[in-house]
Amino acid sequence: MQVKVRLFAQLRERAGASELSIELPEGARVKDAIDELGSLTAELPVVMAVNREYADGDAPLAPGDELALIPPVSGGEGPWARITTDPLGADSLIERVRDPRAGAVVTFQGVTRNVERLEYEAYAEMAEPRIEAILRDAIERHGLCAAAAEHRVGTVPLSEPSVLVAVSAPHRGEAFAGAREVIDRIKAEAPIWKKEVAGGEERWVEGSAPAAD
């Protein structure tokens, strides 16, 4: 018998198609269809639905049925990035990464220290999508539920945050690792520049050329 398999997100990209048609013997069940698809779902937990109703591996299949394989849905609002002149607050960013799958939420605040103020300049039209790409990479690499970040530009007084990162994950190890990767890469890759102002003197903080990739 022939069964149509619908694919979404990561599975669609792996297969190179949004739909597949597979041949199964009469009396086959959902788990038989998964086996027939081989490594397509490897290392990716999926939820199954038959004819738009959630089903488990033992659910029977009939000729012409539609089997949908649903990878984990994106949680919260991440990846989300913002460049702003407004003061930053962690509470709103934490709300963006809340997710019922998450057992850990980790935040990072980069705060002005040792100087009167910092002055930030950014190529915002390029920085925001770059930060979003960094967040997306971290979500995939560390199995995060969601991730978000915002960076302040203009004048940031002493002891106020200039950058915030928030991530959520099922476990604290992944959350800590994901947050660390995000802030390290933002500092290395986003087109944002920092000037220190102290004692009547100003100086641009030296950095490195961002990756062209």
VOMAR-151771 format. One record per atom (N, C-alpha, C): x, y, z. Coordinates in steps of 0.2 Angstrom, whole numbers, plus 2048, in hexadecimal, padded with zeros to 3 digits. Example, Ala and Ser with C-alpha at 12.3 -4.5 7.8 and 13.67 -1.06 7.14 Angstrom:
<atoms>
8427E482783E7EA8278427F08278407F58238447FB824840800827
</atoms>
This chain:
<atoms>
8047FA80080080080080480680080280C7FE8058127FD80381780380881A80680681F80B80A82580A80782B80A80A83180980D83481081383681081783881681884081581584481981784B81981C84D81E82185181C82785382082785B82182A85D82682A86482883186682B83386C82A83986F82D83F86B82C84386983184986583084885F82C84285B82D84185582984085782183D85C82083C85E81984386081684786381984D86581785285E81685185A81A85585481A85385081484D84F81384A84B80D84A84F80684B85680784A85980184485A7FD83E8588018388587FF83385980582D85C80482885C80982385680982385280481F84C80482384680182284080482583A80181F8358008208307FC81B82B7FB81F8247FC81D82080182081A80281B81480281E80F80081A8087FF81B8048068168028098167FE80F8117F880E8137F281180E7ED8118087EE8148037EA8127FC7EB8167FD7E981D7F97ED8217FA7EC8288007F082C8037F48288097F782B8077FD83080B7FF83480A80483980F80983980D80F83C81281583C81981383D81B80F84282280D84382580A83D82180683982480383382580882E82180E82D82381382982981782B82A81883183081B83483681783283681083383B80C83183D80C82983780D82583880D81E83C81381C83B81982083E81F81F84681F82184881A82484F81982585281F82A85782282885A82782D85782E82D85282F82984F83582884E83982F84B83583484983883A84F83784085583583D85A83384285C83984785C83884D85E83D85285984385385384285084E84785084884485384684685983F84485B83A84685783584285582F84485182984285482484685381D84485481A84284E81683D84E81283A84880B83C84880883D84380183E8427FE83A83C7F983783C7F68338377EF8378357EF83982F7E983C82D7E78428317EC8468347EC84C8387E984A83F7EA8448417E98438487F084084B7F28428517F88408547F78388557FD8358547FD82D85480482B85780482585A80A82285C80D81D85781281A85881581585481180F85280D80D85680880785580280985180180F8507FB81184C7FB80D8457F580A8437F580783D7F580C8377F780A8317F780E82B7F280A8267EF80E8227EB80B81D7ED80F8167EB80B8107ED80E80A7EA8158097EF81A8077ED8218067ED82580C7EF8228127F08268187F582C8177F483181A7FA83681B7FD83682180383582180783482880C83B82880B83F82D80F84582E81484483381A84683282084583782184C83982184E83F82185484282785584782C85984483285A84983085E84E83585F85383386485983286B85682C86E85982A87485782F87985A82F87F85783388585A83088786083388886683088A86C83189286D82D89587182E89C87382E8A086C8328A586C8328AA8678398AA86383D8A58658448A58638448A185C8498A285884F8A785984C8AE85884E8B385C84B8BA85C8518BE85E8528C385A8588C885B8558CF85A8588D485E8568DB85D85C8DF85F85D8E485B8628EA85C85D8F085E85F8F386485A8F886685E8FD86A85B90386B85E90986F85B90987685690587785390487D8579018838569028898598FE88E8568F788E85B8F28908598EB88F8568E98968528E489584F8E089B84F8D989A8518D589F8518CE89E84A8CA89E8458CD8A183F8CA8A283B8C989B83B8CE8978388CD89183B8C888C8428C888D8468C38898448BC88B8448BB8928428B489583C8B28928378B68928308B488F8308B28888358B48848358B287D8388AB87D83C8A988283E8A288183B89D88583689F88983289A88D82F89488883088E88B82D88988782B88388B82687F88A82487A88F82987488F82D87488A83286E88983887088E83987689083F87989383F87889A84587589C8468748A484B8798A684E87D8A18538828A385388889F85388E8A285489489E85A8988A185F89989C86589D89E8658A389B8678A989E8688AF89C86F8B289D8718B68988778B98998768C18988798C589C8798CC89C8808CF89B8828D28968888D68958888DD89888B8DF89D88A8E58A18908EA8A088F8F089F8948F589F8988F58A689E8F58A68A28F58AC8A98F98AB8AB8FC8B08B28FF8B18B29058AC8AD9088A98AD90E8A58A79128A78A79188A58A191C8A689B91A8A289D91889C89791689789A91289189690F88E89890C88789490F88289791087C89391287689390D87188D90A86F88D90586A88A90786388D90585E88B90685788A8FF8548858FF8508838F884D8818F98458838F58418808F483B8798F083C8748F383E86E8EF84186B8EB83B86B8ED8358688E983086B8E382E8728E38308768DC82F8768D98368778DC83B8788D98428728D584486C8D78438668D38458668CD8428668CC83B8668C683886C8C183A8728C483B8778C183D8768BD8448748C18498728BE84F86D8B984F8688BA84B8638B584A8668AE84786B8AF84386E8A98408728A68468758A984A8798A784F8748A385486F8A685686A8A385A86789C85786689C85086389684D86889184D86F89284C87488D84D87488A85487488F85987488C86086E88886186988985F86388586086487E85D86687E85786787885486D87485787387785987987485B87887186287487586787387386E86C87086F86887086B86186D86C85D87287085E87886F85A87D87385387D87184F87F87684888087484788787184A88C87384A89387085089787285189C86F8568A18708558A886E8578AD8718568B487085B8B887285C8BE86F8628C28718608C986F8628CE8728628D58708688D98728698DE86E86F8E287086E8E986F8708ED87486E8F48758748F88718728FD86E87690286A87590986D87A90D86B87A91486E87E91487587C91887A87F91988087D91488588191088887F90B88E88390D89488091089988391289F88690C8A388A90E8A888D9098AC8889058B088A8FE8B08858F98B387F8F88B087E8FA8AA8788F88A687A8F38A18758EF89F8778E989A8778EC89387C8EA88F87C8EC88887A8E688387A8E08868788DA8828758D58878708D288486C8CD88886B8C788486C8C188786B8BB8838678B68888628B388585E8AE88985C8A888585D8A288885C89C88485889788985489388685188D88A85388788785388288B85587B88985287688E85187088C84F86A89085386A89785A86B89685E86A89C86387089C8668718A286A8768A387187689F87487089E87A87089A87987389387487189087387488987287B88986E87D88F86C88488F87288989087788689587D88A89688188A89088288588D88788488788488988187D88888087A88C87B87B89487C87A89688287A89D88488289F88388689B88588E89D88488F89E87D88D89987988F89A87288C8A086F8858A18718828A786E8868AE86F8878AF87588B8B58778928B68748958B087489C8B087189C8B286A8978AF8668978B085F8948B785D88F8BA86288D8C18608938C58618978C586689D8C98678A28C88618A28C285E8A78C18598A48C385289E8C285189B8C284A8978C88488938CB84D88E8D084C8928D684A88F8DA8458938E18448908E68498938E684F8928EA8548988ED8578998F485889F8F785A89E8FA8618A38FA8658A38FD86C8A890286D8A69088708AB90D8728AA90E87A8B090E87D8B090F8848B19168868AE91988A8AE92088C8B09208948B59238968B792389D8BC92989E8BC92D8A38C09328A58C293789F8BC93889B8BD93D8968C093A8908C29348908C593188A8C192C8878C192B8808BD92687D8C29228788C091C8788C49178738BF9118718C091086A8BD90A8688C090486A8BC8FF86C8BF8F986E8C18F58688C78F28688C98EE8638C68E78638C58E585D8C28DF85C8C58DB8568C28D68538C48D284D8BF8D38488C28D18428BD8D283C8B88CC83C8B28CD83C8AD8C883C8AD8C38368AB8BD8378AB8B88328A78BA82C8A98B98268A58BB8208A08B681F8A08B082289B8AB8218958AC825
</atoms>
